[in-house]
Amino acid sequence: MKIMVVDAQGGGVGRQLVTELKKTLPDAEIRAVGTNSAATAAMLKAGADIAATGENAVIVGARSADVIVGPIGIVVADSLYGEITPAMAAAIGSCSGKRVLIPINHCDNIIAGVPDLNLGHLVAAAVKEIEALA
């Protein structure tokens, strides 16, 4: 299974995702794609198998990913303080794989009816969903 983890800013969400995915699904290929080099580096340090940075890396990676996971902002153009371009959001939104989106109420994206849970709980829930898909 090819799992693409997408994150922005400092890569904290992606780092936690990569760490937990490697523990739970050690045979999966974890591809880290950061919108910037800091996010990519954080996910690579966490144990990602492959890492790349930027808009084109998101677009190319989305073509072959079985699962794409990250904060909900990865499917909203101009979110995560402008780091998600419209082309990135479109590529992720139209990929043929599954998307596991973490409902983080951040960067002007508010998910109604979803309480603010700590990041550890959200990451654990996302990993559980991906494990069910595997």
N, C-alpha and C positions, 0 to 999 in steps of 0.2 A: 504494500500500500504506500502510495506517495502522498505525504501530508505536507502542505505548504503553510507555514506559519508566517503571517504578515503582521508587521508592527511598525510603529513610527516613533518619533521623539527619542527617548532613551532606550527603548526596547524592553522595558521592564515586564510588560505583559507577555511579550514573545519569549523572553528568557524563562519565565515561569512555565509557560506552555511547553517549550522544548524540553525542559528538565523533566516535567511530569510525563510527557509523551514518551520520552526515551525509557523511563522506568516501566511504564505500562505496556508499551508496544515496542519492545526492543528490536524487532525485525522490520519495522516500518522505516521507510526512508523519510527523514525529516529535512525538509527544505526551508531554510530561513530566508525570507525576503524582507529587508528593511527599506523604508523610504529614505533612510539616510545611513551613513556609515556607522554611527553610534548604535543604532537599533540593530543593524546587521551584526556588529561585533559582539553585542550582548548575547544574541541568540547563538552565535558561533561558539562563544565561550561556554554556553550552557550545553553544548554537545550536538548541535545541528550537523547533519551529514554534509550538506551542501549549503552555501550561502551566496547571496547576490544582493545588489543594492539598486534601487531606483525604479522608475516607471517601466522601462522596458523589461526588467527582470520580473516584475509583477505580471505584465501582459504575457510574456513567454511562459512563465511558470504556471499561470492559470490554465493554459491550454492542455496540460497533461496531469494536473493534480487530481487525485481521487477525492481529496478533502482539502478545503482551504479554511483555516481557522485564524481568528483574530478578533479584536474589538469591533463592535458593530459599525464603527466609523469607517471601516475599510470598504464599505459598500455605499458610502455617501460622499459624493464629489465635494472637494474642498474642505473636508473635515480633518480632524486631528491637527488643528491649527494650520490648515492649508497643505498638509503634506500628502493628502490623498488627492491625486489629480482626477479629473473626470474620466480619463482613459483607464486609470487604475480601477476605479469603482466599476466602470462598465465591464472590464475584463473579468473581474471577480464575480460580478453579478451575472454574467452570461456564461461562466464556465460550466462544463458538463458535469463536473464533480459536485459533491455536497459542500455546503457552506455551514460551518459551525461558528455562529457569531456570539460573542460575549457581550451581554447587555450592560455595558458600562455607561452610566449617565455622566457624560463628560463632553466637553467641546461643543456645547450647544445641541447635543443629541440626547434627548430625554426619552426613555422608553416608559410609557405610561403603564402602570400596574406592576412594574418590576421594582422591588425594594432595592435600596443601595446595600448590596452585600459586599463583604470584603473580597479582595481579589483572589485570595486562596480558595474560597468557596466557589467563585465563578470559574476559576481554572479547573478545579476538580470536576465540576459539572460538565465543562466542555470536554475534558479528557474522557469522561464516562460516556458521553455521546459518541465520540470518535471510536472508543473501544467497542461500542455496540455496532458501529458500522463495519468494523474489521471482522 
